Amino acid sequence: MTSRRVVPLPPRVDVAIVGAGPAGIATALSLVRSDPGWADRLVVLERTVFPRDKICAGGLGARADQLLAQLDVQLDVPSVPVHGLTLHLPAGTRCARSELPIGRVVRRFQFDEGLARCARDKGIAIVEGASVASLHPDGSHVRIVSSKGEVLTRVVVGADGVGSVVRRALGLPAGQYRAQAVEVDTHEAERDEPRDILRFEAMDRGLTGYCWDFPTLVAGEQKVCRGAYVLRFGPEPRDAARTLDAYLVSRGLDPRAFPHKRYAERGYVRSVRYARPGWLLVGEAAGVDPVAGEGIPQALSYGELAGRYLHERFAQRDLRFEDWSHRVAWAFFGKDLRFRARMVEMFYGRDRPWLERVLVEQPWFLHCGVEYFAGRRVPRPWLWRLGWFAMRTWAASILSRSG
Ligand SMILES: Cc1cc2nc3c(=O)[nH]c(=O)nc-3n(C[C@H](O)[C@H](O)[C@H](O)COP(=O)(O)OP(=O)(O)OC[C@H]3O[C@@H](n4cnc5c(N)ncnc54)[C@H](O)[C@@H]3O)c2cc1C
């Protein structure tokens, strides 16, 4: 059963959010959390009609649920609990497992619909089937033209994902880190990991990406979502669909038996200015994790920050948003994004063998990653040990290269 209501497009608002994915809904929820009065001053325009799918593996670290709790949201949607992950690399295999769940795997059509329902319950207007076609500066406002009519807004938030029309209207390029991700839902196979483990494989050093197996539920049935993430980095990036097909064969599956779902992703780049006076970008419209393509917690974090930021800026009557990119870069999730953007070179460049060795030989590394994914505090001794090991092996790799 859906909780959809037909919401008319208001002629004029203070904030219009384009896109009702995690970034857009989190922005709206965060605004309303800052002041419930915001519910009457904003609108969310969504191209599709819920429940709608979004091509995504749905791997959700528990830190995403912590973010939702901060926004007073608890999402009880069907999900597979996850306790750990396995990494298969040329240097070896490493598994990190935790007693407590570290996250879950959701289906996006249920997750996003649930999120939209929570927003509606807080009085937020979501106009579904409103595809934004163009945006026009109009004095101190922006005129948004959509398939459901026009709206005049003081601020537009671009939360419309990888193909963002808002980003294009801002004249921003598509971005330095672009990726293709392809996935299929298959039955379980003999060599699969236990159902509470996320499997990652990056055995081919010529591939600027990886393949995955995530346990999932399709209409209540136990399935496995398998996919390939390929970052367009380096001279000849591979084709994601062919990469996935080869992976499926290696897992003993016939690629032709499963419909492929393909979608693009955009990675975060520090140097881009994600705002102009009256406009700002959040979520994948701006950029998410370029190394692994993780984007749901990042989209929620962008939104949570954007809501607080907009509330503050309206109170100060300053809608220039000159420091939005800076605020993102120095938020906790922004520091993480900057770190991951730096890791692209290391992960998919010449330091890859070194990094693989660190990942396989040093169990603390992956355990730190798992604790972080789960939103738990990483024990300090692990971090010290990790830092020391990383410095030592990195120095050794530089010396061996120059020698
Ligand atoms: C194959 C694949 C697997 C992935 N797996 C994972 C994973 O396991 N875990 C993870 O964390 N991340 C994963 N991601 C990344 C994640 O899906 C995205 O980063 C995340 O959805 C970004 O959220 P968002 O709200 O910014 O954008 P989106 O979720 O893309 O939402 C954008 C919304 O805007 C709407 N919209 C678009 N254009 C318009 C328009 N013109 N007018 C009105 N509305 C519009 C769309 O309909 C959509 O509802 C995966 C991505 C892919 C492609």
The ligand as an ORCA input file, in Angstrom:
! r2SCAN-3c Opt
* xyz 0 1
  C      24.362      0.158     -9.555
  C      24.536      1.058     -8.362
  C      24.720      0.500     -7.095
  C      24.839      1.322     -5.968
  N      24.964      0.729     -4.744
  C      25.058      1.494     -3.645
  C      25.120      0.885     -2.356
  O      25.075     -0.339     -2.217
  N      25.221      1.699     -1.269
  C      25.274      3.062     -1.381
  O      25.388      3.746     -0.360
  N      25.186      3.667     -2.603
  C      25.081      2.927     -3.724
  N      24.966      3.519     -4.948
  C      24.960      5.001     -5.027
  C      23.591      5.569     -4.631
  O      22.566      4.885     -5.321
  C      23.499      7.078     -4.955
  O      24.714      7.708     -4.662
  C      22.388      7.754     -4.154
  O      21.137      7.267     -4.560
  C      22.424      9.268     -4.350
  O      21.297      9.841     -3.724
  P      20.701     11.240     -4.251
  O      19.526     11.528     -3.399
  O      21.774     12.227     -4.367
  O      20.239     10.918     -5.752
  P      19.162      9.880     -6.295
  O      18.990      8.763     -5.351
  O      19.575      9.566     -7.682
  O      17.808     10.709     -6.304
  C      17.605     11.720     -7.259
  C      16.102     11.952     -7.386
  O      15.892     13.067     -8.258
  C      14.865     12.737     -9.164
  N      15.078     13.545    -10.373
  C      16.046     13.408    -11.294
  N      15.910     14.320    -12.256
  C      14.822     15.059    -11.947
  C      14.146     16.150    -12.582
  N      14.574     16.660    -13.742
  N      13.048     16.668    -11.987
  C      12.587     16.153    -10.802
  N      13.182     15.112    -10.174
  C      14.284     14.567    -10.740
  C      15.029     11.240     -9.408
  O      13.845     10.665     -9.909
  C      15.386     10.755     -8.010
  O      14.257     10.449     -7.240
  C      24.838      2.729     -6.099
  C      24.670      3.302     -7.374
  C      24.529      2.486     -8.487
  C      24.342      3.120     -9.840
*
